[in-house]
Amino acid sequence: MIRPERQPLPAAFHDWLCALGLFQAGEAVQALALQGGVSSDIWQFEYQGRAYCVKRALPRLKVEATWEAPLVRNAYEADWLRYVHQLDPSYAPGCLANDVDRGMLLMPYLPASDYRLWKSLLFEGQSTAEQAKAVGFRLAHIHAVSAKDPALLARFDHMAHFHTIRLEPYLLATAIRHPDLLDRLSALAQRCARTKKCLIHGDVSPKNLLISPRGPMFLDAECACWGDPAFDMAFCLNHLLLKRVWVASLSGLYHESFHSFLEGYREGVARYGAWEDQHALERRAADLLPALSLARIDGKSPVEYIQCDAQKAFVRHQARAALAAKLDLEAINEQWLSKRESDATNDDH
C-alpha cells in the first residue's frame, strides 16, 4: 500500500491560517490531503507540536450528477460542532475557527490510532452492536436537549439549505427515476421540510462517525439544521441495511446493530426527556427509511459500494416493498434478513 506523501499546504488554506495568526506568511507548512467525501477538501498538518485539520466546502459536489451546494453550509457545521462539543466534548471535535466567506473551518486533528472510522469497523467486522447503541443514545441526547432550547431555532433555521443538499438530491431526484412514486416521495420531502422539532445533523453516516475509547464522535455536520429528528434516525439506519448488501457475511452483525441503535435512541429519550410522541417519531423514520434506501441507488448520491445490477435490484425491491406495506422500523430490519438478500449478494462474489 502506497502511503500518501505530504506536500505544501495549498495557498488558499495557508493564506487563511496566516490571517488567523496561526503562522507567518513565509513559513512553509507540509500537509497531507485527507479523504473528504464528495463535499469538501480536507488537509491535515502539524504546527508547533499540535495537529490540525482544515476543511473547505466545495461549491459543486464530486458526484456524477450535477449537485451544487452553498458554501455557507461550512458555517452551519461550525455552529453545530460548537454546540455539540459544549454539550459533551466526546460527542464532537471542537471548532477552533471558521470563515463564512471562504467556507473554511479549523479543527484539531483526531489520530487514527485512537479514533477509528465506524464505516471501516463495520466493513471489517470489528464493530459491535454496543457501538451502534451508543450512536443512537448520543444522537437522542443531542435531539432531546436541543428540542428544549427554542433559542436555537434562530441559529439553525436552515431548511432551505437542507432542501438543497438533502431533500432534493435524495428524495426528489429519486422520484424522477420512479415516477409512480412521485407523489409519495414528494409528500415525504414536504413533511420533512415542515417538521421542525430539534437540531439535526443531517448526515449521520458511518463515514462521519469515529469510534474512540470515549464512545462515538460525530463529524461533518454540513447539513445541520432545525428539522426532523426522524431524518437522522432513518439516515443512519439506512446504512445498517445497505451494508448487508456490501458484506453479506456480516448481515447478522448489521441486523443486531440496527436493533441496538434503536435501543440506544430510546434509552436516550428516556434519560433526557421526550419532546414528542415516540411512536409518531419512529413512524416518520420508518416512512423515510425505504425512501432513503432507494435514494442511495437512484438519487444523486448513490453509495459507491453497491455496483452489481443484482444488488441494486434487490435494494429497489426491498425499498419499494417497504414503502407499499408501510412497515415499521423493526419490520424493515427483519425484512432485510430475507433469503433474496443472500441470493443477490452472493451472485456478485
Backbone torsions as a table, in degrees:
resi	resn	phi	psi	omega
1	MET	NA	125.9	-179.0
2	ILE	-81.6	124.1	179.2
3	ARG	-83.3	133.1	180.0
4	PRO	-63.9	144.6	-178.9
5	GLU	-95.6	149.6	175.2
6	ARG	-75.5	151.5	-179.8
7	GLN	-146.5	167.1	180.0
8	PRO	-57.0	137.0	176.4
9	LEU	-59.7	129.1	-178.5
10	PRO	-53.1	147.7	-172.0
11	ALA	-56.9	-39.4	-177.6
12	ALA	-60.3	-42.1	178.6
13	PHE	-71.0	-44.1	-178.9
14	HIS	-59.0	-44.5	-178.9
15	ASP	-62.6	-42.5	-179.5
16	TRP	-64.8	-43.7	-178.7
17	LEU	-68.0	-30.2	172.8
18	CYS	-67.4	-42.2	178.5
19	ALA	-61.5	-32.0	176.9
20	LEU	-72.7	-18.4	-177.5
21	GLY	89.6	13.5	-179.4
22	LEU	-70.1	-42.6	173.1
23	PHE	-147.5	174.7	-173.8
24	GLN	-89.7	156.9	-175.0
25	ALA	-58.3	-34.9	-176.5
26	GLY	-84.8	-3.9	-176.7
27	GLU	-80.4	131.4	176.4
28	ALA	-85.7	130.0	-179.4
29	VAL	-123.7	121.0	177.9
30	GLN	-88.1	140.0	-175.0
31	ALA	-140.8	163.9	-179.6
32	LEU	-120.8	126.4	177.3
33	ALA	-72.6	130.0	179.0
34	LEU	-104.9	158.2	176.5
35	GLN	-70.8	116.0	-175.5
36	GLY	-107.9	19.8	-177.8
37	GLY	68.8	-146.3	-176.4
38	VAL	-103.3	-5.0	-167.9
39	SER	-114.6	-8.8	-172.2
40	SER	-147.9	157.1	164.4
41	ASP	-100.4	131.8	-176.4
42	ILE	-133.2	134.7	179.7
43	TRP	-129.5	144.6	177.2
44	GLN	-115.3	136.5	179.5
45	PHE	-150.1	162.3	175.7
46	GLU	-115.9	145.3	177.0
47	TYR	-152.6	125.0	179.4
48	GLN	50.2	46.1	173.8
49	GLY	81.6	3.4	178.5
50	ARG	-119.1	147.1	179.6
51	ALA	-105.2	135.5	-176.2
52	TYR	-128.2	163.5	174.1
53	CYS	-133.0	125.4	178.7
54	VAL	-118.5	137.9	-169.1
55	LYS	-133.1	138.7	177.1
56	ARG	-129.9	127.4	177.9
57	ALA	-71.3	142.8	177.5
58	LEU	-95.2	140.9	179.3
59	PRO	-70.7	-27.6	177.3
60	ARG	-127.2	125.3	-174.8
61	LEU	-75.1	151.7	-174.8
62	LYS	-85.8	70.4	175.9
63	VAL	-132.9	166.8	-177.2
64	GLU	-66.0	-42.8	179.2
65	ALA	-75.6	156.8	175.6
66	THR	-71.9	118.1	-176.2
67	TRP	-144.0	102.2	179.9
68	GLU	-106.6	147.7	-177.9
69	ALA	-145.4	142.1	-177.8
70	PRO	-66.7	142.4	-179.4
71	LEU	-66.2	-19.1	-178.3
72	VAL	-62.2	-14.9	178.2
73	ARG	-60.2	-25.3	177.6
74	ASN	-64.5	-35.9	177.7
75	ALA	-71.2	-35.4	177.3
76	TYR	-64.1	-39.4	176.7
77	GLU	-63.2	-43.4	179.3
78	ALA	-59.1	-43.2	178.9
79	ASP	-63.8	-41.4	179.2
80	TRP	-64.3	-44.1	-179.9
81	LEU	-60.8	-43.0	-179.5
82	ARG	-64.3	-43.1	-178.9
83	TYR	-64.9	-48.2	-175.2
84	VAL	-72.8	-36.1	176.9
85	HIS	-62.9	-37.3	176.9
86	GLN	-68.5	-35.6	177.3
87	LEU	-62.9	-45.9	176.7
88	ASP	-161.7	116.4	-176.8
89	PRO	-60.7	-19.3	179.3
90	SER	-84.0	-5.1	-178.2
91	TYR	-87.2	-28.0	-176.4
92	ALA	-158.8	148.1	175.8
93	PRO	-68.6	154.1	177.2
94	GLY	-73.9	149.3	173.8
95	CYS	-96.3	115.4	-176.1
96	LEU	-80.8	-32.4	179.3
97	ALA	-168.7	157.6	172.9
98	ASN	-153.1	159.0	-179.3
99	ASP	-133.6	113.3	-175.6
100	VAL	-63.9	-44.1	-176.0
101	ASP	-67.4	-38.4	-179.2
102	ARG	-84.9	-14.1	-177.5
103	GLY	66.7	38.4	-176.3
104	MET	-123.1	151.5	170.5
105	LEU	-144.6	155.4	-177.1
106	LEU	-120.2	131.7	-179.9
107	MET	-134.8	161.4	168.7
108	PRO	-68.6	148.1	177.6
109	TYR	-85.6	134.6	-178.8
110	LEU	-103.4	114.0	-173.3
111	PRO	-66.9	141.2	-178.5
112	ALA	-64.4	-21.6	179.2
113	SER	-65.9	-27.5	-179.0
114	ASP	-110.7	-19.6	-176.1
115	TYR	-125.9	106.0	-179.4
116	ARG	-98.1	138.1	179.3
117	LEU	-68.7	127.9	-177.4
118	TRP	-61.4	-36.8	178.9
119	LYS	-58.0	-44.1	179.9
120	SER	-65.7	-41.7	179.5
121	LEU	-63.2	-39.2	178.1
122	LEU	-64.5	-45.0	-178.4
123	PHE	-64.3	-37.0	-177.1
124	GLU	-84.8	-4.4	-177.4
125	GLY	73.4	19.1	-179.7
126	GLN	-99.9	0.9	176.3
127	SER	-82.3	168.4	177.6
128	THR	-131.9	158.7	176.1
129	ALA	-63.3	-29.8	178.9
130	GLU	-64.5	-33.6	177.0
131	GLN	-65.6	-42.5	177.1
132	ALA	-62.7	-38.4	178.7
133	LYS	-63.0	-41.0	179.4
134	ALA	-66.4	-36.7	176.0
135	VAL	-60.8	-47.5	178.9
136	GLY	-60.9	-42.3	-179.0
137	PHE	-63.0	-47.4	-177.3
138	ARG	-67.6	-37.1	177.2
139	LEU	-62.8	-42.7	177.8
140	ALA	-63.7	-37.1	178.2
141	HIS	-60.3	-47.7	179.6
142	ILE	-62.2	-45.6	179.0
143	HIS	-60.4	-47.3	-174.1
144	ALA	-65.3	-46.5	-177.6
145	VAL	-67.7	-43.1	-178.7
146	SER	-67.0	-34.1	-178.8
147	ALA	-62.1	-25.0	-178.6
148	LYS	-94.3	10.5	-179.0
149	ASP	-123.8	80.5	-175.1
150	PRO	-60.3	-19.8	179.0
151	ALA	-64.4	-21.7	-179.8
152	LEU	-68.3	-24.1	-176.7
153	LEU	-56.0	-43.1	-178.5
154	ALA	-63.9	-33.4	-178.1
155	ARG	-78.5	-28.3	-171.6
156	PHE	-123.7	25.2	178.9
157	ASP	-82.7	74.3	-173.2
158	HIS	-116.8	37.6	-174.1
159	MET	-63.1	-32.4	177.9
160	ALA	-62.0	-41.2	176.8
161	HIS	-65.6	-42.6	179.9
162	PHE	-62.6	-38.0	177.5
163	HIS	-61.9	-42.4	-177.3
164	THR	-67.3	-40.2	-172.0
165	ILE	-100.9	-8.3	-179.6
166	ARG	-130.6	-59.0	-172.8
167	LEU	-68.1	-43.0	-179.4
168	GLU	-70.0	-52.0	-176.6
169	PRO	-70.8	-21.7	179.6
170	TYR	-96.1	-67.6	-172.6
171	LEU	-77.4	-48.5	-174.2
172	LEU	-74.7	-36.2	176.0
173	ALA	-65.6	-36.1	178.0
174	THR	-67.2	-35.3	179.7
175	ALA	-61.2	-30.4	178.5
176	ILE	-65.8	-36.0	179.6
177	ARG	-78.7	-19.0	-179.1
178	HIS	-130.0	74.1	-173.7
179	PRO	-59.6	-25.4	178.4
180	ASP	-71.1	-15.5	178.1
181	LEU	-104.0	8.6	-175.6
182	LEU	-55.0	-49.8	-177.9
183	ASP	-63.6	-42.5	-177.4
184	ARG	-65.4	-48.0	-178.1
185	LEU	-70.3	-35.9	176.6
186	SER	-64.7	-40.2	179.0
187	ALA	-65.4	-38.4	177.3
188	LEU	-63.7	-42.2	178.5
189	ALA	-63.3	-42.4	179.9
190	GLN	-65.1	-42.7	179.4
191	ARG	-64.4	-41.0	179.5
192	CYS	-63.6	-38.8	-178.7
193	ALA	-66.6	-32.7	-176.6
194	ARG	-95.6	-5.5	-179.8
195	THR	-92.3	99.7	-176.2
196	LYS	-116.8	100.8	-172.6
197	LYS	-115.1	-34.9	-172.4
198	CYS	-166.1	-178.5	177.0
199	LEU	-79.2	122.1	178.8
200	ILE	-115.0	156.4	-179.7
201	HIS	-82.8	-46.7	175.4
202	GLY	89.8	-9.4	-179.1
203	ASP	-148.9	51.3	-178.0
204	VAL	-78.9	85.4	-177.2
205	SER	-120.7	149.6	177.1
206	PRO	-56.8	-25.0	177.4
207	LYS	-74.1	-13.1	-179.9
208	ASN	-110.7	20.8	179.3
209	LEU	-131.0	129.3	174.8
210	LEU	-105.3	139.2	177.7
211	ILE	-105.8	122.1	-179.4
212	SER	-125.7	172.2	176.0
213	PRO	-58.8	-19.5	179.6
214	ARG	-94.5	2.2	178.6
215	GLY	111.3	-176.8	-177.9
216	PRO	-73.4	143.1	178.8
217	MET	-123.8	131.8	-177.5
218	PHE	-88.2	140.4	176.1
219	LEU	-126.1	174.7	167.2
220	ASP	50.7	66.7	-178.5
221	ALA	-98.2	42.1	-178.0
222	GLU	-65.8	-19.9	-178.8
223	CYS	-96.5	8.4	-174.6
224	ALA	-58.2	136.5	175.8
225	CYS	-164.5	173.2	172.7
226	TRP	-84.5	108.1	-171.3
227	GLY	-154.2	-147.6	-173.7
228	ASP	-97.0	115.8	178.8
229	PRO	-60.9	-22.1	177.7
230	ALA	-60.9	-29.9	179.3
231	PHE	-66.2	-44.9	177.6
232	ASP	-59.8	-44.7	179.5
233	MET	-59.7	-52.3	-176.0
234	ALA	-64.9	-37.3	-178.2
235	PHE	-62.9	-42.5	179.5
236	CYS	-71.6	-47.0	-179.1
237	LEU	-61.4	-31.3	179.0
238	ASN	-58.2	-39.2	179.6
239	HIS	-68.2	-29.3	177.8
240	LEU	-77.7	-11.0	169.1
241	LEU	-88.1	-52.1	-173.9
242	LEU	-63.2	-31.9	-178.9
243	LYS	-70.5	-12.6	173.4
244	ARG	-71.6	-25.7	175.1
245	VAL	-80.5	-35.0	-180.0
246	TRP	-66.7	-50.0	-178.8
247	VAL	-130.2	84.0	-174.4
248	ALA	-60.9	-30.1	-178.0
249	SER	-66.2	-18.0	-179.4
250	LEU	-106.4	17.5	-177.1
251	SER	-56.0	-38.6	179.7
252	GLY	-62.0	-40.9	178.2
253	LEU	-63.5	-43.0	-178.9
254	TYR	-69.1	-35.5	176.2
255	HIS	-62.2	-46.1	179.1
256	GLU	-66.4	-37.7	-180.0
257	SER	-65.7	-37.9	176.0
258	PHE	-57.2	-51.2	-179.8
259	HIS	-62.3	-40.8	-177.9
260	SER	-68.9	-35.8	174.9
261	PHE	-57.0	-46.8	179.3
262	LEU	-62.2	-41.9	177.4
263	GLU	-59.0	-46.7	-179.6
264	GLY	-63.2	-41.0	179.7
265	TYR	-63.3	-44.0	-179.5
266	ARG	-65.0	-37.8	177.2
267	GLU	-65.5	-37.6	177.0
268	GLY	-63.6	-41.1	177.0
269	VAL	-63.2	-42.4	179.4
270	ALA	-64.3	-37.0	-178.3
271	ARG	-72.9	-43.8	-170.7
272	TYR	-105.6	-4.2	172.4
273	GLY	100.7	130.5	-179.8
274	ALA	-73.6	144.9	176.1
275	TRP	-110.5	-8.7	176.8
276	GLU	-159.6	175.0	178.7
277	ASP	-66.2	124.9	-175.6
278	GLN	-64.8	-36.7	179.1
279	HIS	-63.1	-41.8	179.9
280	ALA	-65.0	-40.2	178.3
281	LEU	-61.3	-47.4	-178.2
282	GLU	-70.1	-28.5	176.0
283	ARG	-65.3	-42.8	177.6
284	ARG	-63.9	-40.6	178.6
285	ALA	-63.0	-40.1	179.4
286	ALA	-66.7	-33.4	176.4
287	ASP	-68.4	-39.0	-177.6
288	LEU	-75.6	-33.6	-170.6
289	LEU	-55.6	-55.3	-179.9
290	PRO	-65.5	-29.5	176.5
291	ALA	-64.5	-39.0	178.0
292	LEU	-71.5	-34.2	175.1
293	SER	-60.3	-45.3	178.5
294	LEU	-63.4	-38.2	-178.9
295	ALA	-64.6	-30.8	-179.1
296	ARG	-79.3	-0.7	171.9
297	ILE	-107.8	-43.0	-170.8
298	ASP	-119.5	5.4	176.2
299	GLY	-90.1	-165.0	-177.9
300	LYS	-79.1	-13.4	-177.7
301	SER	-127.4	68.6	179.3
302	PRO	-67.6	145.5	177.9
303	VAL	-65.7	140.4	-174.1
304	GLU	-76.7	-15.5	-173.0
305	TYR	-97.9	2.6	174.1
306	ILE	-114.1	101.1	-175.3
307	GLN	-115.1	-28.6	-176.1
308	CYS	-69.2	136.3	-179.4
309	ASP	-60.2	-37.6	-179.9
310	ALA	-65.3	-38.2	178.0
311	GLN	-67.2	-43.2	178.2
312	LYS	-61.9	-41.5	179.2
313	ALA	-63.5	-37.8	178.4
314	PHE	-63.0	-46.6	180.0
315	VAL	-61.2	-44.6	178.9
316	ARG	-59.6	-42.4	-179.3
317	HIS	-62.5	-48.2	-178.5
318	GLN	-62.9	-43.7	-178.1
319	ALA	-64.9	-47.0	-178.2
320	ARG	-66.5	-37.0	178.4
321	ALA	-64.8	-42.2	179.8
322	ALA	-66.9	-37.9	177.2
323	LEU	-63.4	-42.7	-178.2
324	ALA	-67.5	-38.9	-175.5
325	ALA	-87.9	-10.2	-176.8
326	LYS	52.3	52.2	179.1
327	LEU	-67.7	150.5	173.6
328	ASP	-83.6	176.4	-173.7
329	LEU	-60.7	-46.2	-178.6
330	GLU	-64.8	-36.3	179.2
331	ALA	-68.0	-36.5	176.3
332	ILE	-64.8	-40.2	177.7
333	ASN	-59.2	-43.1	179.1
334	GLU	-71.2	-36.5	-179.4
335	GLN	-55.6	-37.9	-175.3
336	TRP	-80.6	4.2	172.4
337	LEU	-94.2	8.6	-174.4
338	SER	-66.5	162.1	179.7
339	LYS	-64.3	-32.5	-178.8
340	ARG	-59.0	-32.9	177.5
341	GLU	-61.8	-46.7	-180.0
342	SER	-62.2	-42.5	-179.7
343	ASP	-62.1	-45.0	-176.1
344	ALA	-66.0	-43.2	-176.9
345	THR	-73.5	-38.1	-178.5
346	ASN	-67.8	-25.7	177.5
347	ASP	-62.1	-22.9	-174.5
348	ASP	-96.4	-3.7	-173.0
349	HIS	-122.9	NA	NA
